[in-house]
Amino acid sequence: RAGSRRSVCLRCDARCFSPGVSPRCVSPGQSSPLRLRSPSDSNMNETEGLRFRRGHRPQVITDELPERRYKGAGSHYDMYGIRKRRGPSTYSGKVFQVTLLSLGSFLLLPLLVIILILESPIQPEVFSLKEPPLMKGCWEPNLKLREAQRLFENQISGPESIANIGDVLFTGTADGKIVKLIGRRIHTVTRLGKLPCGSREEESSCGRPLGIRVGPNGTLFVADAYLGLFEVNPTTGEATRLVAGGQVVAGRKLSFINDVTVTQDGKKVYFTDSSSRWQRRDYMHLIMEATADGRVLEFDTESRELTVVMENLRFPNGIQLLPDEESVLVAETTMARIRRVHVAGLNKGGMDTFMDNLPGFPDNIRPSSSGGYWVAMSAVRPNPGFSMLDFLSQRPWIKKLIFKLFSQEVLMKFVPRYSLVAELHDGGICTRSFHDPNGVVASYVSEVHEYDGSLYLGSFRSPYVAKLDLSKV
């Protein structure tokens, strides 16, 4: 301002802010620049009566300034310092969260109550399995079972066990029949139970033939899971019941008759009773409960006497007489091992282990042409890998919970399909094994019957018999 108090407007040249250029200003109507005086010229300015008003210092605006400036304001301001509006969106979000939590609680609480109130159908025991053997050497995975061909596909259901008289094969089916397979034809020999058949509820009256053997007189010995032990004439179809299923023997009920083997003279018949508590239709309950209520029994065809040879086994399954007929091999499925039970001689009543810690859960046992034994396994314990049954063996509370929530049929879908058959020799030696990962060709294998250079694979679930030519593998 000049001394006369008259306002003077100074126009600053834009170049005065360029680097290396001294600030210049011009007054209105002037073309020559005016030099801005430095603070050191203040005395001269005072004396000359001209004083400049110190202008506002320029502000440097950065990205951090609004946040720092409005930090105390909380969430009412955004990053540019503009006041936020509290709209209905925040309220709606809270309502959605509360609704979601309420709905989740509404659905989960009844489920938890049901889980706590419902009683589990099984009372599993804690048991331990050894770490599965490595899948190498004799157990090395391969695809040899996929070389098999399916016979009578979709014409037969669940041929669990197979026997032959000459070129004629015999088997039992899921609809309660004993049939013979001649060439490409299927003929019914007899029906052990009565119609109707097909449902879970009807299985106990329809019958379920499992183990089957040829006796010395050319008759068939058949173990029916519900109806008992039979001797069947393969020509006439006449069936004679030797042991009635469901009867009480030595204080326990015959609830799950499974496999059978016969001496060469036909005087003694040995069979397994897998459980006194569970029936065949509840086999998953038996596997998961793992109670030691299975037995091996002996039936004398002359005296008609029935005695218990061995008890307290966990799911005794397949059974096979040794050549000396003083002992039998028994597949103890739950424990993944094969036991030798002495049925005659000096060691009668004793038991030892034929092979322990198998890489799968054994089913039926049948002789091989090389003097060994074929063992079928429809589920394996992979190593490396994860075995669900091994994991659950130490966790009975999980088993109880599973059976509160899922049915047996649902649980079967979670069991990985892996078919494995192995030839074993005395001393627990594996000589060869054939695999079908995922059960692509042969699934749910329950037995291996060798005849005329081929293996005939039975199945407790599949709708066919599989045939593997040994010359191809």
URFENPE-V391914 format. One record per backbone hydrogen bond with DSSP energy under -0.5 kcal/mol. CO is the residue of the C=O (numbers start at 1). NH is the residue of the N-H. Records with the same first field share a line. If there is no record, write none. Layout:
BEGIN
CO: NH  NH
END
This chain:
BEGIN
1: 51
2: 5
6: 2
8: 10
9: 28
10: 12
11: 26
13: 16
14: 17
15: 18
18: 21
23: 36
24: 13
25: 34
26: 11
27: 30
34: 25
38: 41
39: 42
41: 45
42: 46
43: 47
44: 48
45: 49  50
46: 49
49: 51
59: 61
60: 62
62: 65  66
64: 68
65: 69
66: 70
68: 71
70: 73
71: 74
73: 76
74: 77
76: 84
78: 81
82: 78
85: 87
87: 90  91
88: 92
89: 93
90: 94
91: 95
92: 96
93: 97
94: 98
95: 99
96: 100
97: 101
98: 102
99: 103
100: 104
101: 105
102: 106
103: 107
104: 108
105: 109
106: 110
107: 111
108: 112
109: 113
110: 114
111: 115
112: 116
113: 117
114: 118
134: 136
136: 139
137: 140
143: 146
144: 147
145: 148
149: 467
151: 465
152: 155  156
157: 174
158: 160
159: 459
161: 172
163: 170
165: 168
167: 169
168: 165
169: 181
170: 163
171: 179
172: 160
173: 176  209
176: 192  193
177: 173  179
178: 189  190
179: 171
180: 182  187
181: 169  183
182: 185
185: 182
187: 180  189
190: 178
199: 203
200: 203
202: 205  206
203: 207
205: 194
206: 193
208: 225
211: 223
213: 215  221
215: 218
219: 215
220: 222  232
221: 213
222: 224  230
223: 210  225
224: 228
225: 257
227: 245
228: 224
229: 242  243
230: 222
231: 240
232: 220  234
233: 237
238: 233
239: 241
240: 231  242
243: 229
244: 247
247: 249  254
249: 252
252: 249
253: 255
254: 246
256: 274
258: 211
259: 272
261: 270
263: 266
267: 301  302
268: 263
269: 299
270: 261
271: 297
272: 258  274
273: 295
274: 315
275: 255  256
279: 282
280: 283
282: 285  286
283: 287
284: 288
285: 289
286: 290
289: 125
291: 293
294: 313
295: 273
296: 309  310
297: 271
298: 307
299: 269  301
300: 304
305: 300
307: 298  309
310: 296
313: 294  315
314: 334  335
315: 333
318: 331
320: 329
322: 325
326: 343  344
327: 322
328: 341
329: 320
330: 332  339
331: 317  333
332: 335  336  337
333: 336
336: 358
337: 332
338: 354  355
339: 330  341
340: 342  352
341: 328  343
342: 349
345: 348
347: 350
350: 342
352: 340  354
355: 338
359: 381
360: 362
361: 378
363: 318
364: 376
366: 374
368: 371
372: 368
373: 424
374: 366
375: 422
376: 363
377: 420
378: 418
379: 361
380: 382
383: 135
386: 388
387: 391
388: 392
389: 393
391: 394
392: 395
393: 127
395: 398  399
396: 400
397: 401
398: 402
399: 403
400: 404
401: 404  405
402: 405  406
407: 411
408: 412
409: 413
410: 413
411: 414  415
412: 415
414: 416
416: 418
417: 438
419: 436
420: 377
421: 434
422: 375  424
423: 431  432
424: 373
425: 428  429
428: 430
429: 425  431
432: 423
434: 421
435: 145  146
436: 419  439
437: 440
441: 443
444: 460
446: 364
447: 458
448: 450
449: 456
451: 454
453: 470
454: 451  456
455: 457  468
456: 449  458
457: 466
458: 446  447
462: 158  159  464
463: 154  155  156
465: 151
466: 457
467: 149  469
468: 455  470
469: 472
470: 473
END
